[in-house]
């Protein structure tokens, strides 16, 4: 990894990036921290804690900047997973998860169909190391540690929890990543940094979470008035909520490694359950766009894409359409063995479909304060389909957005400019507990798993403000309920993960990770007409990771991988050699 000057270049046109989300020009060293490290610091690459001292000069400089640390914390939290969302996530993870369909013909030869697109994908890498790790995380934990440990006790460990959250998304995207020095707020001493194996990255994440949970439980006091609702945009300095988030994240990641290291997974999962996970929707980790408080600031990305015009709106995928129309069939499961049902008359349509998506309609009819939609059936697009673009809103379902009004009225639309984005929600916490119970963690049982599964579906419906009279018929007729009457854990897991996949939407970071980990839902599809990976990924397979940025080719420590290679915790291919979904084996 050379200390090269890197400049992010965004090419904005109607064909490539029809309007770029929150792009900034950068002419900074991606691996140089926001301060100038001094040789006297003598930082060891080993360990995860701050085990070094600052020189008097460095400490004085840190204290001079201390008054602005609240703003740094705000930026760390707000931009953490949101920065350049379109290129870092929407054109990759969201599509690979089966959550959103590619809507621009010009993108068909780029990232959506598995071509590595440097100008987009490198943004995630660059931002994690340049902005998050060095400019923000390093500044935060050094200030909190060296300026006043007691005053900043809660802020220090909360920052470590959030960094663990960002780390999990980074390693799940790439696999092995540079971690030494960064995790302790320092800069590497060599231009060719080492890569840490993903297994060891996970060990580091569990260490950060365990340490933070322990320290915050021992001392829950918040002695810094800067840890408030202005700077802590997630929980307003509520230490208890941060602890519950940390435990839920720990459970999420424990299940992630359950196929590759079941013993460690059980250990971490039970610790999370015993520590206490999310208890209600109030515990969700959700980002509220700046637009909510200042209309000149950035907004919910789905609404922003919709505002760019008919050719940029987010489209329903064929995978999600099938999920909405096949979970509760009126004639019961097993009647559509070769092809999935697409007829609304034959199912209890998932109420979340009507809340999140429009029926195919013209952009003119949809782009109103009170949108008007047709009576056509919901229709999803296949990744790789050629017939996309502005004129195809009358063919495919688009995200239920409203940018002509700020009413935030779910009866008219779900996605407004100020609509929040959930990184981790209460329904997911319930589904995580359901799988943990299925695996027998903490003495869990199938009966407990079933109740948590039902609670998860209900909680997801309630998050979208769907009334019980609208969602109860769907829940009562879920075909998967019968699986819980037997002992086939794989069949039961399919029901849990499929409903979790629906509930986690639109979080492609988590959705894609779980698709790779569990190989559910069974509705997954390969790219229509073949992918554009240049041979890295067979046309009959799904993408498994994102390549390292081009500049990493100069680093001899860079792992030799392709986008078709599975990451550490992904133990099996989703598709067979003919491109057909194959029954997974998630209990080993």
BELPE-V844322 format. One record per residue. N is the residue number from 1. RES is the residue in three letters. PHI is phi in whole degrees, -180 to 180 (999 if undefined). PSI is psi in radians with two decimals (NA if undefined). Layout:
n	res	phi	psi
N	RES	PHI	PSI
N	RES	PHI	PSI
This chain:
n	res	phi	psi
1	UNK	999	1.76
2	UNK	-76	2.61
3	UNK	-83	1.01
4	UNK	-84	2.64
5	UNK	-70	2.27
6	UNK	-123	2.33
7	UNK	-122	2.10
8	UNK	-76	2.20
9	UNK	-116	2.10
10	UNK	-107	2.11
11	UNK	-99	1.90
12	UNK	-105	2.11
13	UNK	-154	3.09
14	UNK	-69	-0.42
15	UNK	-93	-0.74
16	UNK	-119	1.91
17	UNK	62	1.39
18	UNK	-74	1.18
19	UNK	103	2.12
20	UNK	-102	2.35
21	UNK	-83	1.98
22	UNK	53	0.71
23	UNK	-78	2.50
24	UNK	-132	2.47
25	UNK	-75	2.37
26	UNK	-127	2.36
27	UNK	-135	0.99
28	UNK	-129	2.76
29	UNK	-74	2.07
30	UNK	-63	-0.34
31	UNK	-117	0.17
32	UNK	-95	2.21
33	UNK	-70	2.99
34	UNK	-72	-0.17
35	UNK	-116	2.98
36	UNK	-100	1.91
37	UNK	-67	2.53
38	UNK	-109	2.53
39	UNK	-60	-0.45
40	UNK	-69	-0.17
41	UNK	-71	-0.57
42	UNK	49	1.04
43	UNK	-83	2.28
44	UNK	-85	2.52
45	UNK	-74	-0.23
46	UNK	-84	2.65
47	UNK	83	3.04
48	UNK	-119	-0.15
49	UNK	-103	2.83
50	UNK	-73	1.86
51	UNK	-123	0.51
52	UNK	-132	2.94
53	UNK	-116	2.64
54	UNK	-94	2.60
55	UNK	-70	2.85
56	UNK	-59	-0.67
57	UNK	-66	-0.78
58	UNK	-66	-0.68
59	UNK	-66	-0.71
60	UNK	-63	-0.71
61	UNK	-64	-0.69
62	UNK	-63	-0.74
63	UNK	-68	-0.52
64	UNK	-65	-0.52
65	UNK	-94	-0.05
66	UNK	-59	-0.60
67	UNK	-64	-0.36
68	UNK	-98	0.18
69	UNK	-70	-0.46
70	UNK	-63	-0.72
71	UNK	-66	-0.63
72	UNK	-64	-0.72
73	UNK	-63	-0.73
74	UNK	-59	-0.83
75	UNK	-64	-0.68
76	UNK	-60	-0.81
77	UNK	-70	-0.78
78	UNK	-71	-0.84
79	UNK	-86	-0.18
80	UNK	-40	-1.03
81	UNK	-116	0.12
82	UNK	-105	-0.44
83	UNK	-56	2.20
84	UNK	52	0.78
85	UNK	-56	-0.65
86	UNK	-58	-0.85
87	UNK	-85	-0.53
88	UNK	-80	-0.40
89	UNK	-139	-0.86
90	UNK	-66	-0.67
91	UNK	-85	0.01
92	UNK	-128	-1.49
93	UNK	-55	-0.79
94	UNK	-62	-0.67
95	UNK	-75	-0.74
96	UNK	-66	-0.45
97	UNK	-76	-0.22
98	UNK	83	0.32
99	UNK	-89	-0.75
100	UNK	-130	2.55
101	UNK	-95	2.54
102	UNK	-61	2.32
103	UNK	-119	0.13
104	UNK	-129	2.15
105	UNK	-57	-0.60
106	UNK	-66	-0.26
107	UNK	-91	-0.05
108	UNK	-66	-0.35
109	UNK	-106	0.26
110	UNK	-120	-2.66
111	UNK	-52	-0.70
112	UNK	-56	-0.54
113	UNK	-107	0.52
114	UNK	83	0.11
115	UNK	-75	2.33
116	UNK	-71	2.15
117	UNK	-114	1.70
118	UNK	-56	-0.79
119	UNK	-63	-0.31
120	UNK	-103	-1.05
121	UNK	-65	-0.54
122	UNK	-65	-0.37
123	UNK	-61	-0.70
124	UNK	-63	-0.81
125	UNK	-61	-0.87
126	UNK	-62	-0.76
127	UNK	-68	-0.64
128	UNK	-64	-0.75
129	UNK	-85	-0.76
130	UNK	-74	-0.97
131	UNK	-85	-0.99
132	UNK	-70	-0.96
133	UNK	-71	-0.87
134	UNK	-91	-0.85
135	UNK	-77	-0.46
136	UNK	-116	-1.09
137	UNK	-58	-0.81
138	UNK	-59	-0.81
139	UNK	-63	-0.69
140	UNK	-66	-0.97
141	UNK	-71	-0.51
142	UNK	-68	-0.77
143	UNK	-62	-0.84
144	UNK	-64	-0.61
145	UNK	-82	-0.81
146	UNK	-89	-0.43
147	UNK	-86	-0.72
148	UNK	-170	1.60
149	UNK	-60	-0.70
150	UNK	-69	-0.81
151	UNK	-61	-0.73
152	UNK	-101	0.29
153	UNK	-51	-0.96
154	UNK	-65	-0.75
155	UNK	-63	-0.65
156	UNK	-61	-0.90
157	UNK	-76	-0.51
158	UNK	-65	-0.70
159	UNK	-63	-0.64
160	UNK	-69	-0.64
161	UNK	-62	-0.81
162	UNK	-68	-0.61
163	UNK	-66	-0.66
164	UNK	-61	-0.68
165	UNK	-62	-0.81
166	UNK	-66	-0.68
167	UNK	-59	-0.72
168	UNK	-62	-0.70
169	UNK	-71	-0.60
170	UNK	-67	-0.84
171	UNK	-72	-0.55
172	UNK	-70	-0.38
173	UNK	-81	-0.75
174	UNK	-110	-0.45
175	UNK	96	-2.10
176	UNK	-68	2.41
177	UNK	-143	2.76
178	UNK	-66	2.28
179	UNK	-136	-0.57
180	UNK	-55	2.50
181	UNK	76	-0.93
182	UNK	-56	-0.73
183	UNK	-64	-0.41
184	UNK	-106	0.30
185	UNK	78	0.46
186	UNK	-123	2.98
187	UNK	-106	2.53
188	UNK	-61	2.56
189	UNK	-87	-0.26
190	UNK	-110	2.61
191	UNK	-73	-0.38
192	UNK	-110	1.53
193	UNK	-72	2.73
194	UNK	-83	2.70
195	UNK	-104	2.40
196	UNK	-97	2.30
197	UNK	-60	2.56
198	UNK	-59	-0.64
199	UNK	-58	-0.71
200	UNK	-77	-0.51
201	UNK	-63	-0.74
202	UNK	-63	-0.69
203	UNK	-61	-0.69
204	UNK	-66	-0.72
205	UNK	-63	-0.80
206	UNK	-63	-0.62
207	UNK	-63	-0.85
208	UNK	-58	-0.78
209	UNK	-68	-0.79
210	UNK	-62	-0.78
211	UNK	-62	-0.82
212	UNK	-64	-0.76
213	UNK	-61	-0.77
214	UNK	-63	-0.85
215	UNK	-66	-0.69
216	UNK	-72	-0.58
217	UNK	-67	-0.61
218	UNK	-72	-0.50
219	UNK	-149	1.68
220	UNK	-89	0.00
221	UNK	-70	2.50
222	UNK	-110	1.81
223	UNK	-96	0.10
224	UNK	-117	2.11
225	UNK	-72	-0.15
226	UNK	-80	-0.23
227	UNK	-88	1.31
228	UNK	-130	-3.04
229	UNK	-68	-0.33
230	UNK	-76	-0.82
231	UNK	-92	-0.68
232	UNK	-91	1.52
233	UNK	-72	-0.19
234	UNK	-93	-0.92
235	UNK	-127	0.10
236	UNK	57	0.55
237	UNK	84	0.15
238	UNK	-77	1.78
239	UNK	-63	-0.67
240	UNK	-60	-0.71
241	UNK	-68	-0.64
242	UNK	-65	-0.66
243	UNK	-64	-0.75
244	UNK	-66	-0.66
245	UNK	-63	-0.79
246	UNK	-60	-0.73
247	UNK	-67	-0.66
248	UNK	-68	-0.70
249	UNK	-62	-0.72
250	UNK	-61	-0.71
251	UNK	-68	-0.73
252	UNK	-56	-0.82
253	UNK	-78	-0.49
254	UNK	-63	-0.76
255	UNK	-67	-0.52
256	UNK	-61	-0.59
257	UNK	-100	0.22
258	UNK	-66	-0.42
259	UNK	-87	-0.50
260	UNK	-98	-0.47
261	UNK	-147	1.26
262	UNK	-61	-0.55
263	UNK	-68	-0.83
264	UNK	-67	-0.64
265	UNK	-60	-0.81
266	UNK	-62	-0.75
267	UNK	-60	-0.87
268	UNK	-69	-0.68
269	UNK	-65	-0.75
270	UNK	-68	-0.61
271	UNK	-63	-0.70
272	UNK	-65	-0.79
273	UNK	-63	-0.72
274	UNK	-69	-0.49
275	UNK	-78	-0.40
276	UNK	102	1.98
277	UNK	-100	-3.04
278	UNK	-55	2.44
279	UNK	-109	-0.31
280	UNK	-164	3.09
281	UNK	-62	-0.43
282	UNK	-65	-0.32
283	UNK	-90	-0.04
284	UNK	-63	2.58
285	UNK	-95	1.78
286	UNK	-132	2.38
287	UNK	-98	2.20
288	UNK	-97	2.11
289	UNK	-56	2.59
290	UNK	-58	-0.46
291	UNK	-55	-0.56
292	UNK	-57	-0.59
293	UNK	-105	-0.32
294	UNK	-149	1.82
295	UNK	-60	-0.21
296	UNK	-87	-0.14
297	UNK	-92	3.09
298	UNK	-70	2.87
299	UNK	-132	3.10
300	UNK	-55	2.29
301	UNK	-67	-0.60
302	UNK	-63	-0.76
303	UNK	-66	-0.66
304	UNK	-64	-0.79
305	UNK	-59	-0.73
306	UNK	-62	-0.65
307	UNK	-69	-0.33
308	UNK	-73	-0.31
309	UNK	127	3.06
310	UNK	-61	-0.49
311	UNK	-83	0.01
312	UNK	-120	-0.03
313	UNK	-69	2.59
314	UNK	-73	2.36
315	UNK	-109	2.57
316	UNK	-66	2.45
317	UNK	-91	2.78
318	UNK	-64	-0.62
319	UNK	-61	-0.79
320	UNK	-71	-0.63
321	UNK	-58	-0.82
322	UNK	-61	-0.72
323	UNK	-62	-0.74
324	UNK	-67	-0.49
325	UNK	-106	0.00
326	UNK	-126	-0.03
327	UNK	-80	-0.45
328	UNK	-137	1.37
329	UNK	-82	2.42
330	UNK	-66	-0.53
331	UNK	-96	0.14
332	UNK	88	2.92
333	UNK	-71	2.74
334	UNK	96	-0.09
335	UNK	-89	-0.16
336	UNK	-130	1.31
337	UNK	-86	-0.55
338	UNK	-96	-0.70
339	UNK	-130	2.63
340	UNK	-84	2.65
341	UNK	-67	2.42
342	UNK	-123	0.02
343	UNK	-95	2.15
344	UNK	-67	-0.45
345	UNK	-70	-0.31
346	UNK	-99	0.11
347	UNK	-142	2.90
348	UNK	-92	1.75
349	UNK	-61	2.33
350	UNK	-59	2.11
351	UNK	-60	-0.40
352	UNK	-68	-0.44
353	UNK	-62	-0.82
354	UNK	-70	-0.43
355	UNK	-78	-0.58
356	UNK	-101	-0.34
357	UNK	-132	2.57
358	UNK	-87	2.68
359	UNK	-74	2.62
360	UNK	-50	2.14
361	UNK	-155	2.86
362	UNK	-71	2.64
363	UNK	-62	-0.63
364	UNK	-61	-0.68
365	UNK	-73	-0.58
366	UNK	-81	-0.54
367	UNK	-86	1.12
368	UNK	-137	2.85
369	UNK	-59	-0.65
370	UNK	-120	1.65
371	UNK	-58	2.58
372	UNK	-117	2.28
373	UNK	-127	2.80
374	UNK	-76	-3.08
375	UNK	-105	0.26
376	UNK	-66	2.78
377	UNK	-71	2.58
378	UNK	-60	2.41
379	UNK	-139	2.21
380	UNK	-101	2.70
381	UNK	-99	2.55
382	UNK	-88	2.37
383	UNK	-62	2.19
384	UNK	102	-0.15
385	UNK	-62	2.45
386	UNK	-86	-0.50
387	UNK	-87	1.29
388	UNK	-130	3.07
389	UNK	121	-3.06
390	UNK	-59	-0.67
391	UNK	-74	-0.16
392	UNK	-95	0.18
393	UNK	-67	-0.37
394	UNK	-82	-0.09
395	UNK	-107	-0.76
396	UNK	-111	2.72
397	UNK	-81	2.36
398	UNK	-111	2.84
399	UNK	-59	2.42
400	UNK	-78	1.41
401	UNK	-108	2.71
402	UNK	-141	2.05
403	UNK	-115	-0.01
404	UNK	-88	-0.05
405	UNK	-155	2.67
406	UNK	-111	0.49
407	UNK	-67	-0.40
408	UNK	53	0.71
409	UNK	-100	1.90
410	UNK	-66	-0.24
411	UNK	-73	-0.32
412	UNK	-105	-0.69
413	UNK	-162	2.80
414	UNK	-100	-0.73
415	UNK	-94	1.90
416	UNK	-111	2.99
417	UNK	-61	-0.48
418	UNK	-102	0.18
419	UNK	-67	2.36
420	UNK	-70	2.84
421	UNK	-122	2.16
422	UNK	-95	2.11
423	UNK	-86	-0.58
424	UNK	-153	2.21
425	UNK	-121	2.98
426	UNK	-62	-0.73
427	UNK	-57	-0.73
428	UNK	-60	-0.73
429	UNK	-58	-0.68
430	UNK	-69	-0.72
431	UNK	-68	-0.61
432	UNK	-62	-0.76
433	UNK	-66	-0.59
434	UNK	-63	-0.79
435	UNK	-67	-0.68
436	UNK	-60	-0.73
437	UNK	-65	-0.72
438	UNK	-61	-0.62
439	UNK	-81	-0.05
440	UNK	82	0.20
441	UNK	-66	2.43
442	UNK	55	0.57
443	UNK	72	0.39
444	UNK	-66	2.80
445	UNK	-133	2.96
446	UNK	-64	-0.65
447	UNK	-62	-0.74
448	UNK	-66	-0.70
449	UNK	-61	-0.72
450	UNK	-62	-0.80
451	UNK	-65	-0.72
452	UNK	-67	-0.63
453	UNK	-61	-0.85
454	UNK	-65	-0.69
455	UNK	-63	-0.64
456	UNK	-66	-0.76
457	UNK	-62	-0.79
458	UNK	-62	-0.77
459	UNK	-63	-0.65
460	UNK	-64	-0.76
461	UNK	-61	-0.77
462	UNK	-69	-0.55
463	UNK	-59	-0.67
464	UNK	-86	0.21
465	UNK	60	0.61
466	UNK	-88	2.30
467	UNK	-72	2.70
468	UNK	-63	-0.56
469	UNK	-66	-0.45
470	UNK	-87	-0.58
471	UNK	-97	-0.37
472	UNK	-64	-0.71
473	UNK	-59	-0.66
474	UNK	-63	-0.84
475	UNK	-64	-0.72
476	UNK	-63	-0.46
477	UNK	-109	0.29
478	UNK	-60	2.12
479	UNK	-63	-0.51
480	UNK	-74	-0.18
481	UNK	-60	-0.57
482	UNK	-65	-0.44
483	UNK	-62	-0.57
484	UNK	-72	-0.18
485	UNK	-83	-0.18
486	UNK	-109	-2.84
487	UNK	-120	0.13
488	UNK	-78	1.72
489	UNK	-65	-0.58
490	UNK	-65	-0.73
491	UNK	-64	-0.67
492	UNK	-69	-0.75
493	UNK	-60	-0.66
494	UNK	-57	-0.71
495	UNK	-67	-0.75
496	UNK	-64	-0.85
497	UNK	-70	-0.66
498	UNK	-62	-0.77
499	UNK	-71	-0.56
500	UNK	-67	-0.71
501	UNK	-58	-0.74
502	UNK	-65	-0.75
503	UNK	-71	-0.57
504	UNK	-75	-0.36
505	UNK	-47	2.41
506	UNK	-102	0.44
507	UNK	-75	1.55
508	UNK	-66	-0.46
509	UNK	-57	-0.86
510	UNK	-79	-0.68
511	UNK	-60	-0.80
512	UNK	-68	-0.67
513	UNK	-61	-0.75
514	UNK	-72	-0.56
515	UNK	-59	-0.78
516	UNK	-72	-0.67
517	UNK	-70	-0.79
518	UNK	-103	-0.35
519	UNK	66	0.43
520	UNK	-116	2.68
521	UNK	-82	2.91
522	UNK	-72	-0.08
523	UNK	-81	-0.03
524	UNK	-60	2.55
525	UNK	-133	2.55
526	UNK	-80	2.97
527	UNK	-65	2.26
528	UNK	-67	2.27
529	UNK	81	0.12
530	UNK	95	2.66
531	UNK	-94	3.10
532	UNK	-118	0.69
533	UNK	-84	-0.03
534	UNK	70	0.49
535	UNK	95	-0.13
536	UNK	-66	-0.59
537	UNK	-124	2.19
538	UNK	-60	2.57
539	UNK	-62	-0.32
540	UNK	-94	0.11
541	UNK	-122	2.91
542	UNK	-100	2.71
543	UNK	-68	2.49
544	UNK	-117	-0.31
545	UNK	-167	3.07
546	UNK	-111	2.45
547	UNK	-67	2.74
548	UNK	-70	2.70
549	UNK	-59	2.72
550	UNK	-58	-0.65
551	UNK	-66	-0.32
552	UNK	-71	-0.19
553	UNK	-62	-0.41
554	UNK	-80	-0.18
555	UNK	-94	2.00
556	UNK	-65	-0.27
557	UNK	-84	-0.13
558	UNK	-65	2.21
559	UNK	-62	2.55
560	UNK	-91	1.61
561	UNK	-132	2.89
562	UNK	-125	2.99
563	UNK	-73	-0.12
564	UNK	-94	-0.10
565	UNK	-85	2.32
566	UNK	-71	2.57
567	UNK	-77	3.02
568	UNK	-54	-0.81
569	UNK	-84	-0.08
570	UNK	-93	1.81
571	UNK	-97	-0.11
572	UNK	-154	2.68
573	UNK	-72	2.52
574	UNK	-76	-0.70
575	UNK	-107	2.65
576	UNK	-81	-3.08
577	UNK	-69	-0.20
578	UNK	-99	0.10
579	UNK	81	0.28
580	UNK	-101	2.47
581	UNK	-62	2.36
582	UNK	-119	2.53
583	UNK	-59	2.18
584	UNK	-76	3.01
585	UNK	-134	1.56
586	UNK	-99	0.17
587	UNK	-126	1.84
588	UNK	-121	NA
